[in-house]
Amino acid sequence: MGRLTFGEGLRVDAEDRDIAHVHRVMLAKLRRGEGLHFSWRDDMSIGDGRTTVWVHPDAPLVCKLTRQVGSFNHKWLDELAVAANSNEGLTFLPEADEHPRPKGRS
């Protein structure tokens, strides 16, 4: 289980692979001096709501992974980047199928 921590301790825990991909998209925007908003669904244990943070180049951001995630899914990174540049902002999206099967095959 990975963790992203924002500022003074606000954090989100998710699967390492999800965190790694979201973090990579955030870093690309931050390197360009761009901010973004990032949202996630809260766990039932803290009220089952939604939390949104404003991520910008001057704010501390810590990424902690508990295991290696293997290779990055570039199609998924592209979809996450589109979300990060949208009015809705970045959120956890299901992993994209990087190599979809041709239609008509099982």
C-alpha positions in Angstrom: 0.0 0.0 0.0 1.4 3.3 -1.1 0.9 6.8 0.4 0.9 10.4 -0.9 1.2 13.0 1.8 0.4 16.7 1.1 1.7 19.6 3.2 1.2 19.2 6.9 0.1 15.6 6.9 -3.0 15.3 4.8 -2.6 11.9 3.1 -4.2 9.3 0.8 -3.4 5.6 0.9 -3.9 3.5 -2.2 -2.3 0.6 -4.1 1.4 1.2 -4.9 0.7 1.0 -8.7 -2.0 3.6 -8.5 0.1 6.0 -6.4 3.1 5.6 -8.6 1.2 6.5 -11.8 -0.7 9.5 -10.2 2.6 10.7 -8.7 4.4 10.6 -12.0 1.6 12.7 -13.6 1.8 15.2 -10.7 5.6 15.5 -11.0 5.3 16.2 -14.8 3.0 19.1 -14.1 5.0 20.4 -11.1 8.2 20.4 -13.2 6.5 22.7 -15.6 5.5 25.0 -12.7 1.8 24.1 -13.0 -0.6 23.4 -10.2 -3.4 20.9 -10.3 -6.2 19.7 -8.1 -6.3 16.1 -7.0 -9.4 14.3 -5.6 -10.1 10.9 -4.0 -12.9 9.1 -2.3 -12.4 8.9 1.4 -12.5 5.6 3.2 -15.7 4.6 5.1 -13.7 4.8 8.3 -13.4 8.6 8.0 -16.9 9.4 6.6 -17.1 8.2 3.0 -16.8 11.7 1.5 -14.4 13.1 -1.1 -11.2 15.0 -0.4 -9.6 17.5 -2.9 -6.2 19.1 -2.5 -4.5 21.8 -4.5 -1.1 20.6 -5.5 1.4 23.3 -6.5 5.2 23.6 -7.0 5.8 25.2 -3.6 3.8 22.7 -1.5 5.5 19.7 0.0 4.5 16.4 -1.6 5.8 13.0 -0.3 5.3 9.7 -2.1 5.9 6.5 -0.2 5.7 3.1 -2.0 6.0 -0.2 -0.3 7.0 -2.2 -3.4 8.3 -1.8 -6.9 5.5 -1.3 -9.5 7.2 -2.7 -12.6 6.9 -0.9 -15.8 4.6 2.1 -16.2 1.4 1.9 -18.3 1.8 4.7 -20.8 -1.8 4.7 -22.0 -2.9 5.0 -18.3 -0.4 7.9 -17.8 -1.9 9.6 -20.8 -5.4 9.3 -19.4 -4.4 10.5 -16.0 -2.6 13.5 -17.6 -5.8 14.4 -19.6 -7.7 14.3 -16.3 -5.0 16.4 -14.5 -5.5 19.1 -17.2 -9.3 19.1 -17.1 -11.7 21.1 -15.0 -12.5 18.0 -13.0 -8.9 17.5 -12.1 -6.8 14.4 -11.4 -8.4 11.5 -9.6 -7.7 7.8 -9.4 -8.8 6.2 -12.6 -9.0 2.4 -13.4 -5.8 1.2 -15.1 -6.1 1.4 -18.9 -5.6 -1.7 -21.0 -2.3 -0.8 -22.7 -2.6 -3.5 -25.3 -6.3 -4.0 -26.1 -7.4 -7.1 -28.0 -8.5 -6.7 -31.6 -12.3 -6.7 -31.9 -13.9 -10.0 -32.6 -11.3 -12.0 -30.6 -11.6 -13.4 -27.0 
